[in-house]
Amino acid sequence: MNQQQVSSIHPTSKAKKLVLPFFHNLVAAGFPSPATDYLDTKIDLNKYLIQHPNTTFLVKVLGDSMTGAGIMEGDTVIVDRSLEPRTGQTVLAVIDGEFTIKTFLKQGSKIFLQPQNENYESIEITEDMSFQIWGVVTYSITKMT
Amino acid sequence: MTKYFALVDCNNFYVSCERVFNPKLENKPVAVLSNNDGCLVARSDEVKILGIPMGAPYFKWKGELDKIGAQIYSSNYTLYGDMSQRVMTSLADFAKDIEIYSIDEAFLDLSHIAEQDLLDFAKEIQKQVKQHTGIPVSIGIAKTKTLAKIANNFAKKEVRKAKFANKKSLTEGVAVILQGQGEWQNQLLQETGVGDVWGVGRKYSKMLYSNGVFTALDLAKIDLNWVKKKMTIQGLRTVQELNGQVCFDLETVPSNKKGILSSRSFGNSVTDLNDLQESISSHASKVAQKLRGQNSIGSHLSVFIGASRFSSTNRYFGNLGSALNLQSNYTPDFIALALKLLQKIYKPGFKYKRAGVLVSGITSNQNIQTSLFSNCEEDPKKIAAMQAMDKLNFKFGRGSLKLAAEGLKQSWDMKSQMRSKRFTTCFEEILEVV
């Protein structure tokens, strides 16, 4: 498919400063500086953590059912709706209208949502439940200080 | 190979946006209110079926809505604008070319898809948009944009009918009119009221009814000279399109300019938010006035403010855009939105040198749909007010008559008491999950 540029000016809430390297050597003729091939831009965390900005959402975690997987209360998780969930991955799911973050397990034709905290029970998804995977959790961000 | 257009539009867009972040609202009655919680600008199917019309004043229907337990929201344009952009970006993957027609509609050029694959392709589009964004869409595909809209309307209505008859939908929100399906095309035209035809505004449908033209099929069969006389060349093109002749390519519904910009550098630097607000209000007012002057309406507004570019301690450029909830050229709407955008990009402590407002997505005034928003927003009083304002400003000089916002200190406190959170644009308001 063609990648189209959609012209709608809509950046994220903070203006981004694009830090560009400054070229000292503008060489019109002769040998170019060997350093010019190795110029790096600064690391942009957005690019690193968010593969598909268009289908990615941020969610705050209030509960502790996934602490065993390293998702702590108060964490912010990055959720990507474009990914197909695979067994063993962490997902944001909706069961009967309620959001929940759990480990997605597919065993044969059965689906389970498994917590990562011994205080919680695993949930088997049955016919009578309304169930959807809202997105796949790709990163969890824990504030340390 | 015949070139096909798709009209993709989101089902009950504002309601759908709310449902993405609150799945409990699925299949429940939901309504969204306009600025200042005045009228209904979006209704879920469960509200529509009660006969509560689009644009109905909220206070009048509050009782009915409370009775059915409807969830009411103040409009959350920040959220809707961001979700709209996500939908459009998702759609762009599928099209050879795309025209964003409004906050929730787009025309796609599908000339790269074989005829026999169109239906399946459309279903793929639906599936991907739903997965990526959570927003359900309806799709109509045909040789002309006007026919694509007819197909889209049909599919949408069919889904709604099936839902309330508790039957499975046959179209599932997708309808295609292929070359050579003349009978099918005529059937759809027969079932479409003339007021629902793209390009036939309220102005024309009354005239058409009085001339015995009720359905789109009636309109398609009318003498072209008569149409040209009564509905101008635009009307003629619409009728030709109903008959399968392409008159409107992507973005060729005559727009005088792609974008209208009003901006100015400040003589003295501006640091105070109030001063910026006045400036932005003034620019918003100017672009609205220019639009009216050329009989156009706009669909997308962006605001920018710049602090000196060359000084190292005073460098900042803020730029943010959003689709208008409703295509318009109504100054108060423009000012309201422009100020909301300004609020998001304003940073204290900078010396601002420049500010401006840009309106884009400009189309002719004739294309306002009757079926949407007629009661409230296309108010003849408002139109008269704007006309009076323009006349006075013309006679006594620009800026003689202004809206209070432009020149007086004003607190911008829109009554949005029931607004949902700005889940995608405000970190403090992201979705919270147990």
Interface residues (C-beta under 8 A of the other chain):
Chain A: M1 N2 Q3 Q4 Q5 V6 S7 S8 I9 H10 P11 T12 S13 A15 N54 T55 F57 L58 V59 K60 V61 L62 G63 S65 T76 R81 S82 L92 V94 G97 E98 F99 T100 I101 S130 Q132 W134
Chain B: P23 K24 E26 G81 D82 S84 Q85 R86 M88 T89 S90 A92 D93 F94 A95 K96 D97 I98 I100 Q131 H132 T133 G134 H300 S302 Y316 F317 G318 N319 L320 G321 S322 A323 K344 I345 S360 F423 T424 T425 C426 F427 I430 L431 E432 V433 V434
